[in-house]
Amino acid sequence: MMFLQYAIFGAWMPILALHLNRLGISGLQIGYIYGTLALASIISPFIAGQIADRYFATQRFLAASHLLGSVLLYVIATRTTFLGIYVTMFLYALIYVPTPALGNALAFHHLPDAQKNFGPIRAWGTAGWVFAGWLFGAWLGLLDPVLRALSPAAAHALASWRGPEANVGQSLVLASSISALLGLYCLTLPHTPPRRAARNPWAFLAALSLLRQRNFGVLVGVSFFMATQTGFHYQLTPIFFREALSIPAAWVAPLLTIGQIGEVAMLALLPLAIKRLGMRTTIALGIAAWPLRYLIFALGKPTALAVAAQSLHGLAFAFFVVASQLYANEVAQGDIRASAQNLLVFVYGGVGAFLGNLFAGWSDVLLHRDFHTLFLLPVAITTACCLAFLLGFSERTRIAHLSAASEPTPSS
């Protein structure tokens, strides 16, 4: 499930900006298109979490979402105008956005020790993202020299199949195929029924009440401001690689997967980091990786260093995003866990990311795509986020909460 879930995103997300740029869509319009994912994160997660927590088996909800998503991805691949892509992408985003968090909730439900087991299992999602990026790079001709040396006939057959019009927009067709496969596979996942007997009829309201806990409130607040910088990664990094670093189009997606390859190692180390360093230090390290990466991008040279800096995405994602999900699972009890995960999606992938998409698009236009100045903006903001988290999040309070939660309740 994890492999296919993130292979869908890995097929089109890293290089969609190149496709839109090729179609003549402006930087600000690219921001609006990426912003559809964030808008959907504002609208759909609580509804989806409520359905999965209360009324609909999670694996069936996931199956229906990915099968319908497959159709919409194919339609997006056929659109060439801003409005056509925007409307269809928004519909797709409404379908797709809740599925990663619900997949996490399904995994947490069935794993005997989520903190120990989730990281290595989530690493398969990273493997799926990397696989899709390299597979599409190969489709664009990345491995043609090797294939011609090994088998000229096979190289000729692939070139004939690909045709003269191969382009980055075909990544959406690949994603559509993977989505259809995942939709069918979800029907085989362990049955995860809704909790109809839950005492609280509104799970997402109970999840909101977690904000009264200082640590969780600080984490959610920092997540919001961190999310406002994601547009610089998803929208501008592929264009930065192509235009500023002069990397061939066939190499952009595979080189961007350096970050996901780093994720594999970091996800494997995540349980050990939390155990040895604590949740506070682990998340702080993940946040600190962001300004370091953007600072190297702002320098822009040497090219090898700028490309290698993409590996910091692995530390940033595993130690900040995934560790935050684990913390949400820690503090949310019983039947509100899916909605607690979706609360993070709402803040990080929703409101914060939407403003971030627009911020990156506006910055791109106003600064005339001066990458040196552009990347200094997220350096300043993510550095401030790291300091705020260190000042506001208490490891001692977290341990006290865990100890209180583990104490047996008095019997009547």
N, C-alpha and C positions, 0 to 999 in steps of 0.2 A: 504493500500500500504506500509506504513512504517513498519508495523508489519511483513509482509512477506518478505520485502526487506532485513531486517536485521536478520530475522530468518534463511535465507539461510546462511549468514556469520556465525551466531552464532552456526549453526549445525556443521561446519567443521573447521572453522578458528582457534578457541582456542586450538584444540587438534590435528591438522594436524601434528605438530612436533612429537607428541607421535607415531602416525601411521608411519611416515617416520623413526623415530628412531627404531621402532619395525621391520621394513623391512631391517635394517642394513645400511641405508643411512647416510653418515657422516654429521657432523655439518656444514661443508662448503657447501655440496650439499644441505642440508636443506635450507641454506641461499639463494642459487641460485633458488630453487623452490619457496620460498616465494618472491624472487625478481621478479618472473614473473608478479606478481600483480603490482609491481612498474614500470617494463618495459612497461607494458600495459598502465599505467597511463601517461607515457611519449608519447606514440604513439597515443592512441585513444581518449583522452578527447576533444582535440580541434576539431577533425573531427566530433565526436558525437555532440559536442556543436554547431558546424557550421550547421550540418544537422537539429538538433532540432530548432535552431534559424531561419533557412531559408527555409528548404525544406520538413520536415517530421513532422507530428503531434507527439508530445512528447509521448502520451500514446501508440501510435502504435509502436513507436520505442522501448519503454520499453517492450511491449508484445513480440515482435519478439526476443529481446535480451534474455529474461528469458526463453522462450521456447527452443531456441537453447542451452542456458546455461544448461538447465536440461539434455539434451542429453550428453553434454560434461562432466558434473559432474559424471554421471553414468559411463562413459568410464574411467575417472580417478580412480574410485573405483576398476576397474578391473586390473589396472596396478600395477606391483610390482618392476619395475626397475627405476633407477634414470632417464634415458633418456625418457622412456615411460611416466612417470609422468610429467617430465619437459615440454615436447612438448605439451601434452594435457592440462596441467595447463596453459601454455602460451596462447593457443587458447581460453580457457575459460576466462582467465583474460581480453583478448581483448574485449570479449563480455560483461563481467560483470562490469568492472571498471567504465565506464561512467554512469551506471544506478543510483547510489546514488545521484550524483550531478544533474542529470536530474530530478530525483524524487524531489529533493529540489527545483529546478527551477519551476517545475510544481506546487508544493505547494505554493511557493512565488507568482506565477502568480494568483492563485485563492483565496489566503487568503486576507481578507480585511485589516488586520494589521499584517504583517509578524513578526515584532519584538515582538508583544504581543502573537500571536497565534502559531508561529512556534515551540517554545520550547515544549509546552505540546503535540503537534502533533508528533514531533520528538521522544518524550518519548515512543510512541507506537513502534517505531523501537527498542528501548532498551528492551521493553517488549517482542518483538519477539525474540531477541537474547537470553534473559534469558530463555524463554519458550523452545527454541530449545536445549539449554544446559542441562536443567533439563530433558527434554524428552529423550534425548539420554543417559543421566546418568541413567535414569530409565530402558532404554533398556539394558544397560550393567549390571544391577542387583542392582542398588542403592537402590531401594525400595522393593527388594525381601523380606527382613525380615518382613516389614510391611504387604506386600501382603500375605505372608504365614500365618501371624497371623489373618488376616481378612478373607481370603478365600484360603485355601490350594489348592482347585481345580483350581482357577484362576491362582495361582502361578505356578502350574504344567503346565497349558496350555501355559502360557507365556514362561516358560523354554523350552517347546517342540517347540514352534514357533521360539524361538531364536536359539535353537540348541547349540551344544558344541563349535562352531567356532565364537561366537560373539566377535567382536574386534572393536577398535576405528576407523578402516578404513571404517566401515559401516556408519559412520557419513556422508560420501560423498553421500551415497544412500539416506539418509534422506534429505540432502540438495537438491538433484536432484528432489525429490518429491515436496518439497516446491517451488522450482523454476518453475516447471510446473504449479503448482497452481497459482503462482503469474503471470505468463505469461498470463493465461486465465483471471485473475482478472483485469489486466491492460487494457483490452479491454472495461471495464466498467468505467474507470476513466473519469473525465471531459475532454471534448475535448479541447486540447491545440494546436491550429494551429500554423504553422510557420509564421513568420512576413515577408512575401515576399515583402512588401512595404518598408522595412527598407532602410534608406538612405545609410548606410555604408555596402557594400557588403561583408566585411571581419570582422565578429564580433570578432574573436579572436585577430586580430591586434588592434582593439579598446580596448579590455580588457588589452592587454599588455601595452597600453599607460597609464593605471592607475598607473603603477609603477613609473611614474614621480611624483605622489603625495607622499610626504615623509612618511606619516603614513602607506599607503598601501605598499610602498616599504619596510619599516621596518618590517611590519607584514609578508610579503612574505619571506624576508631574514631570520627572526627568525624561521618561519615555516620550512624552508629548514633544518636548523641545528637541530631543534626539531625532524624532521622526521628521521634524521640519527640515532636516538636512539630508534625508534619503534621496530627494530628487537630484541632488548633485551626483549621487552614485548611479542611479538607474537611468536618468535622462542624459547626463552630460559625460559620464565616463566612457561609454562606447564611442561617442563623437570625439572625445579627447584622444582616445587611442587611435582613431582613424585619421583625424585631421591634424592634431598637434604632434603625435608620435609617428604618423605616416605608416601605420600598420595596415597591411592588406586586409580587405573585408573578410576573406576566408579565415583569417587568423584572429579576428576580434573576439568572436564568441569563445573559441578555445582558450585564448589567453585570459579572458575574463573569468574562466573557471578556476584559475589559480586560487582565487578566493575560496571557492567551494572545496577545492582539494585541501586547503588549509583547515577548512571546517572539520574534515574527517578526523584529523589529528586532535584538534581542539575539543571536539565532541567526545572523543575517547578519553581525553584528560579531564573533562568537566567534572565527573563525580569525585575524582581525586582532588581537584582544585577546591571544590566546595568543602570537602572533608578537612583538608589541610589548611586552607586559607580562610575559609568561611565564605558565606554568601556575599557579604559586603565587599571584601577585597576582590573576589572573583568578578562580580559585576563591574566594579570600578576599573579593573584591568580591561574588561571588554569595552567600556566607554572610552578609555584612554587610547585604544587602538584607532578610533575614528580620527581625532585631530592629527595624529602622526601620519596616517595614510594621506589625508588631504593636504598636509604640509608638503609631503614628497611630490604629490601631484602638482601643487602650486609651483614647485621648483621646476618640474617638467623635464629634467635631465640629470644624469644621463638616462637614456631611454630604458636601459636594462633595470635601473633602480626604480623608475616609475612603474614599470610592469611588475617588478617584484613586490612593490608596495601593495599591489592588489591582494597579496597573500594575507595582509592584515585584516581583510574582511572576515577570514576564518575565525580569528580571535574575537573580533567585534561581534560577530553573529553568535558564536557558541557561548561566550562568557557574558554577553549582555542579553541578547534576545532569548536564547533558549534557557539561560539561567533565570531570567525573569519569569518565563513560563513555569519553570519548576517551583519558583517561589510562590507564584499564584496558586499552584496546585497544593502547596504546603499550607497556605493560610485559608483556602476555601475548603469547606467541609461538606461531605454528603452530596446532595443533589444540585448544588450550585456550581460545581467545578467547570462544566462546559460554559456556563455564562461568565464565570470569572476569567476563563481564557478569552472569551469574546470581548470582555471589557478591555483587556489589553489590546486586542485587535482594533477595537473602536477608537482607542486613544492613539496607539502607535501607527497602525495601518489605516486609520480613518481620518479623524480631524487633523492630527499632526501631519500625516503624510499628504493630505490634500493641500494644506497650506504650504507644505514643503515643495510640492510639485509646482504650484504657482510661483513660489519664491524663486525656485531654480529657473523657471521659464522667464520670469521678469528679469532676473539677474543676467541671464544669457543675452537678452535683448538690450538691456540698458548698458551693460559692460561690453557690448559688441564682441562677445565670445572671446574675451581676453582671459584665457584659462588661469593665468597666474593670479589675477585679482579675484576671479570667480571662486577658486578653491580656498582662498584665504578667509572667505566668509564662514564656511563650515568649521574651519580651524578654530576661530574665535568662539563660536557658539557651543561646539562640542566640548571644548576645554572648560567653559563655564559650567556645563552640565556635569562634568566629572567632579569638579570642586563642590557643586551643590549636593551631589549624591553622597560624597564622603562626609560632608557636614551634617546631612539630614538622616542618613540611614544608620541604625544602630544594630550591630551584630549581637550585642548583649540582650537587647529587647527581643530580637528574633529568637534567640535560644530560650529566653524566658517564656515566650509564647508557645514554643514547641514543647517545652516541659509541661506547661499547664495543659496543653491539648492531649498529652500522653497520659496524664493522670487518670486513673479509673474513677468513674462517677460512683457516688455512694449508692449502694443498693437499698431499695425500699424494704 
